[in-house]
């Protein structure tokens, strides 16, 4: 009955719009266009009454100043290092000008949309409203269609949209429009593989502190990771003041019962912590209620983090939207703009309630999203970084690009390496993968896995990584010239083990490859770093990259062998120092504490 009433109201609205043309003063021109990405195809018209939850980003009045603050509080050589901004200070910097707000509201009013019915966020730089496709098409002078990915995913999207010329500088992005991003675990990031490891043997080794006794690199456990990366002797001190979080998308559910089984085997004292996690549903995301089947990605993240950080509190964010779906049922639950939905939710939360570290193991090819969308979402990540929150993203699982996908989406259909997003955003710390010992760049030819790496086509190289990246580029010369953007933001920034992680799913054991493994591992290590900092009365790390490239890299184990194979070729190779296959390498927790002067021998 509610849906019928809503559709009748929508019909009245559409008829009203058709009868009330936009004033001639609003001269429309194209604001954004984007090619349909590879593997997507148009399959039909969208229904005029299909409801879209539209998010309109308004140009911040002082983003440049926020960016300046972010760099200062994240630069260990600056006197403001660690003095992160409050949520209100961030809101003040991101608020649009009065002129912007007035112009947007006038435009909406001229299209028979009452601005008082729109939802503004706290900073008033985002407007959210739900409208039928027909009305959005008139508002944006566009035409929506149903597009289908070869895996069955369907989205209602357009390839270009327009705004009055006078509004172009006042709007950063409007979604869902041209973004075809699918928040998959890095294009099937989690690869299940057969495992024949002796679980009893691994469990018995859990009490050993010897690396060669505790580690089986064909069956990775957090017992091994804690020993390998030197966290095994650290006792958490600040559990009442520090927490870590991770994200689930696409209906992934983390099973607390499975996590308990995992912990009973590999960290018995933490076994009951699985039921103490804080589950938060964003946009109707599913939570573990003992009736929904567990997801491999969701369990991997939860089990890895709990095994690494106990007794640090853990928060799980589950963001709704699960393709494929029927785009003609008028549903509003699957706009599938996952990062935007999640980050806007996070920006509304009190800084004191947000975990200091958040791990995300999802992404897609950068070219599946238009540049304005990518920049807008990346800027939202910057806003969280300014508040002292460290964001870790996986680098991907197909090296420099999946073998069947290395084609540009710029209309030229060039053969090219494919960078990933959000891995390419400079305001996140991107994590690549290793395997074996001594560690090498991760690969698994049988299952098509190779640690992701690349250079962004959207974001130019930040000054903080210029020296390291340019030194590496000098070593490879003209190799792959024309296949990547030589002046782009390069990733990964660092790496960790990502091969054959043991994961309990539905009370059974699976083995998993992927940078989805490495990302929660690194995030956990830096959560423990924050724990040590807080215990010494110091602020958490926050946005990590300037510290990492300026001084932190000395606490990492350099990876000098292997390459990020992909695009039917060898890909970028590892080298001494920073390289685009493994970043600065893998972390040594005790060395990190020494650099930060919070080690066991520090005052």
Protein Blocks (a to p, Z undefined) as FASTA:
>chain_A
ZZmmmmmmmmmmmmmmmmmccdfklccddfbdcdddehiacfbdcdfklccddddddddf
klmmmmmmmmmmmmmkbckgoiacdfklmmmmmpccfklmmmmmmmmmmnopafklpccd
fkopaccddddfklmmmmnopaddddddfkopacdddfbdcddfklmmmpfbdcdfkbcc
dcbehhhlaacdddfbdfklmmmmmmpcbfklmpcckbccfklmmmmnopmmpccfklmm
gccddddeehiacdfklmmmmmmmmommlmmmmmmpccddeehiacdehlaccdfklmmm
mmmmmmmmoccdcdddddehiddddfklopaklnopmklmmmmmmmmpcfklpcfbdcdf
bdcdfklpcfklmmmmmmmmmmmmmnopacdddebjnljbpfklmccfehnopacddddd
fklpmkbccddddedjdddddddfknopacdddddfkbccdfklmmmmmmmmmmnmmnoi
hjacfkbccddfbdcdfehiacdeehiacddedjklmmmmmmmmmmmmmmmmmmnopace
bjmklmmmmmmmmmpccdfedcdeeehinbjaddehjdfklonojadfklmmmmnopafk
bZZ
